[in-house]
Amino acid sequence: MSARRVLMPALIAAVVLGGCKSGGGFDMKNVDLGNVVKSVGNLREVKEPEEIQIGQSMTETLLGARPLYDDPELQRYVNEVGMWVARQSERPNLPWHFGINDSDHINAFATPGGYIIITKGMMKQLRNEAELAGVLGHEVAHVNQKHHLKALRKSAFASLLGEGVAAATDSKHAELVQKLAGPTKELYARGLDKSDEFEADRMGVVLAARAGYDPYGLPAVLTTLASADPKDNYLTLLYKTHPLPQARLDQLAPGLATLDSIKAPQNAPRFQQYTKKLHVASQ
């Protein structure tokens, strides 16, 4: 069974895009603008099973561009760390999945419903398990706060979260993936709002600390990235979709002082043991 098949176990349903009638101009005489505004504001929440379906389909699109890295032992290790961090969150019972994709670009990303991918390039930047927990905690926070769903709501693809996803109970998985392919590529090329990234940083630090790790894991990663060559091609997408590392560190600084008393392990030897093949393969 392939790693991708393990991560994407289910065939899921189709999104039927809502159509609109074509016609001449807009007749505003009988339109109650108050009700229109109220309806938009009350666009129904995506239910959790639908959120998971959306995330599965978006993840399949992302893995189609870059498949999972072929190292089952390392994949299992990252899942164990990620699952433990996710268990400390407000949504511990989501069907969380964690994976490393075979990309040298330095990045990590999440999709709705609990699917999280860290790139091979990012793994090479990390020095210990606490740093891994911090990066995964940041992505878990994006899922907890439904940042990607909110971004889709604000986009031209909001119909996918309304009437479209309501029809996602049939067995037309391929059609759902196709419908979400465009929004997925656009969203992950553009990135989330800066405020979402700053919030995920703060929550990621807390989740790693709850999980028993050194809370300075994520700040240490950001410090490493801040000192990297900004012209490095492998950092291009990260810088395009996230605030600069130093800006993220500046936002974290006020809260970090409250964590100085926490003395927790970094688990560097265990991390180095599991990532040894990763570094050997790159030589």
C-alpha positions in Angstrom: 0.0 0.0 0.0 1.5 3.4 -1.0 2.1 6.2 1.5 -0.3 8.3 -0.4 -3.0 5.7 -0.1 -2.4 5.5 3.7 -2.8 9.2 4.0 -5.8 9.4 1.7 -7.9 6.3 2.6 -11.4 7.3 1.6 -13.1 8.1 -1.6 -15.4 11.0 -1.0 -18.2 12.9 -2.6 -18.7 15.5 -5.2 -19.3 19.2 -5.0 -22.1 20.4 -7.2 -21.5 24.0 -7.9 -24.6 26.2 -7.6 -25.5 27.8 -10.8 -27.0 31.2 -11.4 -29.5 32.3 -14.0 -28.2 34.6 -16.7 -30.2 37.7 -17.7 -30.1 41.4 -18.3 -29.6 44.0 -15.6 -30.3 43.7 -11.9 -33.7 44.6 -10.7 -33.1 46.0 -7.2 -36.7 47.2 -6.6 -37.9 44.2 -4.7 -34.6 43.3 -3.0 -34.4 43.6 0.8 -30.8 44.6 1.2 -31.0 44.0 5.0 -31.9 40.4 4.4 -29.1 40.0 1.9 -26.6 41.2 4.3 -28.0 39.0 7.1 -27.9 35.9 4.8 -24.3 36.5 3.9 -23.3 37.0 7.5 -25.1 33.8 8.4 -23.5 31.6 5.7 -23.8 28.3 7.4 -20.9 26.7 9.1 -19.2 23.8 7.4 -19.9 20.7 9.5 -17.0 18.6 10.6 -17.6 15.7 8.2 -17.7 18.1 5.3 -14.6 19.9 6.6 -12.7 16.6 6.6 -13.9 15.8 3.1 -12.7 19.2 1.9 -9.3 18.6 3.6 -8.9 15.2 2.0 -9.5 16.5 -1.4 -7.2 19.5 -1.0 -4.5 17.3 0.3 -4.8 15.0 -2.7 -4.2 18.0 -5.0 -1.2 19.0 -3.0 0.3 15.5 -2.9 -0.3 15.3 -6.6 2.2 18.0 -7.0 4.7 16.5 -4.5 4.2 12.9 -3.2 5.1 11.8 0.2 8.7 11.1 1.0 9.6 7.4 0.8 10.7 6.7 4.4 8.0 4.8 6.3 9.9 4.9 9.6 10.4 8.7 9.5 6.7 9.1 8.4 5.6 7.1 11.4 7.8 9.1 13.7 6.4 12.5 12.5 2.9 11.1 12.9 3.6 10.1 16.5 4.9 13.6 17.3 2.2 15.3 15.5 -0.6 13.2 17.0 0.7 13.9 20.5 0.8 17.7 19.8 -2.7 17.5 18.3 -4.1 15.7 21.3 -3.3 18.8 23.4 -5.5 21.0 21.1 -9.1 21.9 21.3 -9.9 19.4 18.6 -8.1 16.2 19.7 -10.6 13.8 18.1 -10.2 15.0 14.5 -8.7 12.2 12.2 -5.3 13.8 12.3 -2.7 12.8 9.6 0.8 14.0 9.3 3.3 13.5 6.5 6.5 14.6 4.9 6.4 15.4 1.2 9.3 14.9 -1.2 10.1 18.6 -1.7 13.3 20.5 -1.0 11.4 23.7 -0.5 11.3 24.9 3.1 7.7 24.9 4.2 4.8 23.2 6.1 1.1 23.5 5.5 -2.3 22.2 6.7 -5.6 21.5 5.1 -9.0 21.5 6.9 -10.0 18.5 8.9 -6.5 17.6 10.3 -4.2 17.0 7.3 -0.7 18.4 7.8 2.3 18.2 5.6 5.9 19.2 6.3 8.4 19.3 3.5 11.6 17.4 3.3 13.4 20.7 3.0 11.9 22.0 6.3 12.8 18.7 8.1 16.4 19.3 7.1 16.3 22.7 8.8 15.2 21.3 12.2 17.6 20.2 14.9 15.5 18.5 17.4 12.0 17.2 18.3 10.9 20.3 20.1 11.4 22.3 16.9 9.4 19.7 15.0 6.7 19.9 17.6 6.6 23.7 17.3 6.3 23.6 13.5 3.5 21.0 13.7 1.8 22.9 16.5 1.6 25.9 14.2 -0.1 23.9 11.6 -2.4 22.2 14.1 -3.5 25.7 15.2 -4.4 26.6 11.6 -6.8 23.5 11.6 -8.2 24.3 15.0 -9.0 27.9 14.1 -10.3 26.8 10.6 -8.1 29.5 9.0 -8.3 27.9 5.5 -12.0 27.5 5.6 -12.3 31.1 6.5 -10.0 32.1 3.7 -12.2 30.2 1.2 -15.3 31.9 2.7 -13.8 35.3 1.8 -12.9 34.2 -1.7 -14.8 33.7 -4.9 -15.0 30.0 -4.0 -17.3 30.5 -1.0 -20.0 28.6 -2.9 -18.0 25.4 -2.4 -18.7 25.8 1.4 -22.4 26.5 1.0 -24.7 24.5 -1.2 -21.8 22.7 -2.9 -20.4 20.9 0.1 -23.9 20.1 1.2 -24.0 17.6 -1.7 -20.8 16.0 -0.7 -22.3 12.7 0.3 -22.2 10.9 -3.0 -19.3 8.7 -4.2 -17.8 11.1 -6.8 -14.5 11.7 -5.1 -12.7 12.6 -8.4 -15.2 15.4 -9.1 -14.7 16.9 -5.7 -11.0 16.9 -6.1 -11.4 18.5 -9.5 -13.7 21.2 -8.1 -11.3 22.1 -5.3 -8.1 21.9 -7.4 -8.3 25.6 -8.5 -9.1 27.0 -5.1 -6.5 24.8 -3.4 -3.7 26.0 -5.7 -4.7 29.6 -5.4 -5.0 29.5 -1.7 -1.7 27.8 -1.0 0.1 30.1 -3.6 -1.3 33.2 -2.0 -1.2 32.2 1.7 -3.3 33.2 4.6 -3.8 36.5 6.3 -0.8 37.7 8.4 -3.0 37.8 11.5 -3.8 34.1 11.0 -0.1 33.2 10.8 0.7 35.2 13.9 -2.2 33.5 15.8 -1.0 30.1 14.7 2.5 30.9 16.0 1.2 31.8 19.4 -1.0 28.8 19.6 1.7 26.5 18.2 4.1 27.5 21.0 1.4 26.8 23.6 0.5 23.4 22.1 4.2 22.3 22.0 4.5 23.4 25.7 1.4 21.5 26.6 2.8 18.4 24.9 5.9 18.6 27.2 8.4 20.1 24.8 10.7 23.1 25.1 8.4 26.0 24.1 11.2 27.7 22.3 11.2 25.1 19.5 9.2 27.2 17.1 11.1 30.4 17.8 14.3 28.5 17.3 13.1 27.5 13.8 12.1 31.1 13.0 15.6 32.2 14.2 17.2 29.7 11.8 15.0 30.9 8.9 15.7 34.6 9.7 19.4 34.0 9.4 19.1 32.1 6.0 19.9 33.7 2.7 16.6 35.5 1.6 17.5 34.8 -2.0 17.5 31.1 -1.5 15.1 29.7 -4.1 13.9 27.1 -1.6 12.5 29.8 0.7 10.6 31.7 -2.0 7.2 30.2 -1.3 7.6 30.4 2.4 8.4 34.1 2.2 5.5 34.7 -0.3 2.9 33.0 1.9 4.1 33.9 5.4 5.2 37.1 7.2 9.0 37.3 7.4 10.6 35.2 10.2 11.8 38.3 12.1 8.3 39.8 12.1 7.0 36.6 13.5 9.6 36.5 16.2 8.8 40.1 17.1 5.1 39.2 17.4 6.0 36.2 19.7 8.4 38.0 21.9 6.0 39.6 24.4 4.5 36.2 25.3 7.7 34.2 25.4 8.8 35.9 28.6 6.0 34.0 30.4 7.4 30.7 29.3 11.0 31.2 30.6 10.3 29.1 33.7 9.3 26.1 31.6 12.2 23.6 31.5 11.3 20.9 29.0 13.3 18.5 26.8 14.2 19.0 23.1 14.7 15.3 22.4 17.6 16.0 20.0 19.1 12.4 20.0 15.8 10.8 19.1 15.1 13.3 16.3 18.6 12.8 14.9 18.2 9.1 14.9 15.0 9.2 12.9 16.3 11.8 10.4 19.7 10.3 9.8 18.7 8.7 6.5 17.2 12.0 5.4 20.5 13.8 5.7 22.5 10.9 4.3 20.3 10.8 1.2 20.9 14.5 0.5 24.7 14.1 0.5 
